[in-house]
Amino acid sequence: MFEKIFLFVLSLLGPRFKLVLGVLVLAVVAVLSIAGFRGEKTRRPPIEIFPDMDRQFKLRPETTAGFYAWANNMSSRPQVAGTVAQRHGFKDNTTWAQNAVNTGKDNGAFIEVNPLPITLELLKGGEQRYGIYCQPCHGAQADGNGVTKKLGMTTVANLQDQRIIRMTDGEIFQTVSYGKNTMLGYAAQIPVEDRWAIIAYLRALQLSRLGVEADVPAPVLQSLKK
């Protein structure tokens, strides 16, 4: 049907118009055949009048890269020392997601206690990080009376509440990492080890209110009574 209409229109035009129209059609077909499918049928990018930075120079992995290459003339950079891809295993054949230090879980369940050794250095580091990331909302004593509460934020949790005290360290790690309710997660801001250090310091703050005289070692207790 379309072909008949096209031929009828051609019959109405003079020879000169037929020639111009034929050349135009051939030009359109040639452009489409040469450049119209670049980027779809082949890896060559399409010809664009306004590319808008859609396609930029990039380095393909494991290839030589000339000017932008590293010392070994390859495009791929070596991994940072100690880096482990999430899909690859650690030395104990566990993946990133199966490692309790990274997730706070063991076989899908929250771990009970902090997996890092509790040292004075860890507690000092946790105190410093707590002061930066947690104290503005939860307060210096972890009682929810931080500066944000004075500014009108009334949904800040009291970390001295029995509900949170009974939480496992793994569940608190999950909250610190990914957030809960109105609290946003800090996984992007706080490294894994620092999150565990914060939890260790939080437990020290909780113990400062819950501890009894019997919890203090005898030598230390004697020195405090002098």
Kinemage of the C-alpha trace (Angstrom):
@kinemage 1
@onewidth
@group {chain A} dominant
@subgroup {mainchain}
@vectorlist {calphas} color= white
{ca met a 1} P 0.000 0.000 0.000
{ca phe a 2} L 2.741 2.442 0.977
{ca glu a 3} L 4.673 1.546 -2.173
{ca lys a 4} L 1.686 2.385 -4.398
{ca ile a 5} L 1.187 5.747 -2.714
{ca phe a 6} L 4.885 6.502 -3.117
{ca leu a 7} L 4.801 5.654 -6.831
{ca phe a 8} L 1.671 7.754 -7.301
{ca val a 9} L 3.344 10.765 -5.700
{ca leu a 10} L 6.353 10.270 -7.973
{ca ser a 11} L 4.086 10.212 -11.041
{ca leu a 12} L 2.785 13.649 -10.114
{ca leu a 13} L 6.257 15.161 -9.886
{ca gly a 14} L 8.401 16.273 -12.765
{ca pro a 15} L 11.634 14.509 -13.790
{ca arg a 16} L 13.802 16.998 -11.861
{ca phe a 17} L 11.849 16.530 -8.655
{ca lys a 18} L 11.982 12.771 -9.113
{ca leu a 19} L 15.771 12.950 -9.371
{ca val a 20} L 16.103 15.141 -6.262
{ca leu a 21} L 13.747 12.939 -4.281
{ca gly a 22} L 15.547 9.795 -5.396
{ca val a 23} L 18.929 11.200 -4.389
{ca leu a 24} L 17.483 12.245 -1.023
{ca val a 25} L 16.071 8.785 -0.378
{ca leu a 26} L 19.346 7.149 -1.325
{ca ala a 27} L 21.237 9.533 0.980
{ca val a 28} L 18.960 8.709 3.922
{ca val a 29} L 19.337 4.970 3.301
{ca ala a 30} L 23.127 5.330 3.039
{ca val a 31} L 23.391 7.295 6.296
{ca leu a 32} L 21.197 4.824 8.166
{ca ser a 33} L 23.092 1.830 6.840
{ca ile a 34} L 26.501 3.303 7.661
{ca ala a 35} L 25.921 5.109 10.952
{ca gly a 36} L 22.407 4.389 12.141
{ca phe a 37} L 23.135 1.109 13.923
{ca arg a 38} L 26.557 1.875 15.343
{ca gly a 39} L 26.524 1.128 19.057
{ca glu a 40} L 23.755 -1.480 18.665
{ca lys a 41} L 24.972 -3.955 16.058
{ca thr a 42} L 28.664 -3.244 16.650
{ca arg a 43} L 30.899 -1.955 19.470
{ca arg a 44} L 31.640 1.190 17.471
{ca pro a 45} L 29.849 4.190 19.026
{ca pro a 46} L 27.081 5.860 16.998
{ca ile a 47} L 27.690 9.125 15.217
{ca glu a 48} L 26.029 11.823 17.315
{ca ile a 49} L 25.718 15.539 16.685
{ca phe a 50} L 25.232 16.262 20.392
{ca pro a 51} L 26.869 13.404 22.345
{ca asp a 52} L 26.323 15.143 25.741
{ca met a 53} L 29.284 13.251 27.226
{ca asp a 54} L 27.338 9.970 27.002
{ca arg a 55} L 30.435 8.116 25.862
{ca gln a 56} L 33.810 8.893 27.327
{ca phe a 57} L 37.268 7.454 27.176
{ca lys a 58} L 37.722 4.426 29.409
{ca leu a 59} L 40.297 1.757 30.092
{ca arg a 60} L 39.367 -1.851 29.469
{ca pro a 61} L 40.671 -4.207 32.164
{ca glu a 62} L 43.737 -6.332 31.544
{ca thr a 63} L 44.762 -4.427 28.416
{ca thr a 64} L 47.676 -2.173 27.555
{ca ala a 65} L 46.715 1.440 27.927
{ca gly a 66} L 49.574 3.589 26.661
{ca phe a 67} L 49.719 7.030 28.273
{ca tyr a 68} L 47.239 6.222 31.057
{ca ala a 69} L 48.785 2.888 31.969
{ca trp a 70} L 50.420 2.128 35.292
{ca ala a 71} L 54.033 1.084 35.773
{ca asn a 72} L 53.456 -2.341 34.165
{ca asn a 73} L 51.803 -0.727 31.102
{ca met a 74} L 48.476 -2.398 31.966
{ca ser a 75} L 45.150 -0.674 32.455
{ca ser a 76} L 44.208 -2.582 35.632
{ca arg a 77} L 45.561 -1.400 38.943
{ca pro a 78} L 46.755 -4.023 41.433
{ca gln a 79} L 44.492 -4.621 44.430
{ca val a 80} L 45.173 -2.673 47.592
{ca ala a 81} L 47.012 -4.795 50.152
{ca gly a 82} L 44.524 -6.692 52.312
{ca thr a 83} L 41.607 -6.171 49.924
{ca val a 84} L 39.136 -9.061 49.710
{ca ala a 85} L 36.343 -9.035 47.144
{ca gln a 86} L 32.937 -9.820 48.625
{ca arg a 87} L 32.507 -12.799 46.309
{ca his a 88} L 35.909 -14.273 47.218
{ca gly a 89} L 36.899 -16.111 50.362
{ca phe a 90} L 39.105 -15.283 53.318
{ca lys a 91} L 41.898 -17.541 54.516
{ca asp a 92} L 39.381 -19.555 56.533
{ca asn a 93} L 37.313 -20.131 53.343
{ca thr a 94} L 34.509 -17.802 54.470
{ca thr a 95} L 33.241 -15.021 52.241
{ca trp a 96} L 32.891 -11.380 53.252
{ca ala a 97} L 29.213 -11.871 54.075
{ca gln a 98} L 29.935 -14.985 56.168
{ca asn a 99} L 32.502 -13.247 58.350
{ca ala a 100} L 30.972 -12.217 61.691
{ca val a 101} L 33.298 -9.230 62.037
{ca asn a 102} L 31.867 -7.724 58.844
{ca thr a 103} L 28.205 -8.518 59.423
{ca gly a 104} L 27.649 -9.085 63.134
{ca lys a 105} L 26.059 -12.432 62.281
{ca asp a 106} L 27.060 -16.075 62.418
{ca asn a 107} L 24.992 -18.473 60.298
{ca gly a 108} L 22.285 -15.818 60.002
{ca ala a 109} L 21.977 -15.134 63.760
{ca phe a 110} L 23.339 -12.077 65.572
{ca ile a 111} L 26.476 -12.814 67.548
{ca glu a 112} L 26.234 -12.299 71.293
{ca val a 113} L 29.480 -10.503 72.051
{ca asn a 114} L 32.011 -8.259 70.343
{ca pro a 115} L 34.328 -10.379 68.152
{ca leu a 116} L 37.303 -8.033 68.688
{ca pro a 117} L 39.576 -8.319 71.750
{ca ile a 118} L 38.450 -5.713 74.301
{ca thr a 119} L 41.560 -3.696 75.066
{ca leu a 120} L 42.162 -0.253 76.525
{ca glu a 121} L 43.262 0.920 73.088
{ca leu a 122} L 39.998 -0.336 71.559
{ca leu a 123} L 37.950 1.444 74.231
{ca lys a 124} L 39.829 4.711 73.742
{ca gly a 125} L 39.267 4.486 70.003
{ca gly a 126} L 35.589 3.739 70.594
{ca glu a 127} L 35.281 6.729 72.926
{ca gln a 128} L 36.764 9.007 70.270
{ca arg a 129} L 34.486 7.693 67.516
{ca tyr a 130} L 31.452 7.717 69.799
{ca gly a 131} L 32.095 11.388 70.508
{ca ile a 132} L 32.100 12.152 66.782
{ca tyr a 133} L 29.218 10.068 65.468
{ca cys a 134} L 26.988 9.120 68.406
{ca gln a 135} L 27.260 11.725 71.156
{ca pro a 136} L 25.488 14.549 69.266
{ca cys a 137} L 22.257 12.531 69.396
{ca his a 138} L 22.658 9.964 72.186
{ca gly a 139} L 24.576 12.151 74.634
{ca ala a 140} L 27.870 11.714 76.451
{ca gln a 141} L 26.261 9.203 78.850
{ca ala a 142} L 24.322 7.376 76.097
{ca asp a 143} L 21.051 8.424 77.745
{ca gly a 144} L 19.581 10.100 74.659
{ca asn a 145} L 20.178 13.624 75.916
{ca gly a 146} L 22.407 14.888 73.147
{ca val a 147} L 22.405 18.316 71.595
{ca thr a 148} L 19.933 17.257 68.901
{ca lys a 149} L 17.293 16.616 71.566
{ca lys a 150} L 17.695 20.189 72.752
{ca leu a 151} L 17.064 21.272 69.166
{ca gly a 152} L 13.771 19.381 68.997
{ca met a 153} L 14.653 15.830 67.900
{ca thr a 154} L 12.583 13.758 70.295
{ca thr a 155} L 12.958 10.313 68.698
{ca val a 156} L 16.550 9.680 69.834
{ca ala a 157} L 16.928 6.319 71.579
{ca asn a 158} L 18.126 6.095 75.163
{ca leu a 159} L 20.979 3.589 74.915
{ca gln a 160} L 20.744 2.988 78.667
{ca asp a 161} L 17.284 1.510 78.184
{ca gln a 162} L 16.952 -2.138 79.195
{ca arg a 163} L 15.735 -3.041 75.714
{ca ile a 164} L 19.032 -1.932 74.188
{ca ile a 165} L 21.129 -3.280 77.045
{ca arg a 166} L 19.643 -6.731 76.367
{ca met a 167} L 20.457 -6.490 72.658
{ca thr a 168} L 23.293 -8.613 71.366
{ca asp a 169} L 26.399 -6.831 70.168
{ca gly a 170} L 25.676 -8.147 66.675
{ca glu a 171} L 22.249 -6.502 66.580
{ca ile a 172} L 23.697 -3.182 67.715
{ca phe a 173} L 26.351 -3.528 65.007
{ca gln a 174} L 23.558 -4.036 62.465
{ca thr a 175} L 21.843 -0.849 63.657
{ca val a 176} L 25.040 1.185 63.595
{ca ser a 177} L 25.810 -0.085 60.101
{ca tyr a 178} L 22.431 0.202 58.394
{ca gly a 179} L 20.291 2.337 60.687
{ca lys a 180} L 16.898 1.787 62.262
{ca asn a 181} L 13.711 3.866 62.310
{ca thr a 182} L 14.799 7.525 62.049
{ca met a 183} L 18.490 6.717 62.500
{ca leu a 184} L 20.515 6.459 59.303
{ca gly a 185} L 23.257 3.876 58.851
{ca tyr a 186} L 26.939 4.723 59.270
{ca ala a 187} L 28.520 1.889 57.299
{ca ala a 188} L 29.864 4.358 54.737
{ca gln a 189} L 31.342 6.692 57.365
{ca ile a 190} L 32.663 4.360 60.064
{ca pro a 191} L 35.024 1.447 59.277
{ca val a 192} L 34.086 -2.004 60.583
{ca glu a 193} L 36.695 -2.051 63.383
{ca asp a 194} L 35.623 1.401 64.579
{ca arg a 195} L 31.989 0.297 64.769
{ca trp a 196} L 32.966 -2.567 67.070
{ca ala a 197} L 35.087 -0.133 69.104
{ca ile a 198} L 32.033 2.117 69.528
{ca ile a 199} L 29.983 -0.848 70.722
{ca ala a 200} L 32.684 -1.778 73.238
{ca tyr a 201} L 32.685 1.782 74.586
{ca leu a 202} L 28.878 1.798 74.709
{ca arg a 203} L 28.951 -1.340 76.849
{ca ala a 204} L 31.395 0.449 79.165
{ca leu a 205} L 28.970 3.379 79.455
{ca gln a 206} L 26.124 1.001 80.239
{ca leu a 207} L 28.234 -0.841 82.799
{ca ser a 208} L 29.076 2.462 84.494
{ca arg a 209} L 25.405 2.685 85.501
{ca leu a 210} L 24.647 -0.987 85.990
{ca gly a 211} L 27.848 -2.109 87.688
{ca val a 212} L 27.984 -3.038 91.366
{ca glu a 213} L 30.861 -3.128 93.844
{ca ala a 214} L 31.326 -6.852 93.328
{ca asp a 215} L 32.222 -6.248 89.679
{ca val a 216} L 35.377 -4.328 90.639
{ca pro a 217} L 38.534 -6.459 91.094
{ca ala a 218} L 39.639 -6.571 94.734
{ca pro a 219} L 43.000 -4.773 94.234
{ca val a 220} L 41.339 -1.963 92.323
{ca leu a 221} L 38.541 -1.734 94.885
{ca gln a 222} L 41.057 -1.398 97.726
{ca ser a 223} L 42.854 1.422 95.938
{ca leu a 224} L 39.557 3.245 95.375
{ca lys a 225} L 38.663 3.034 99.074
{ca lys a 226} L 41.943 4.593 100.218
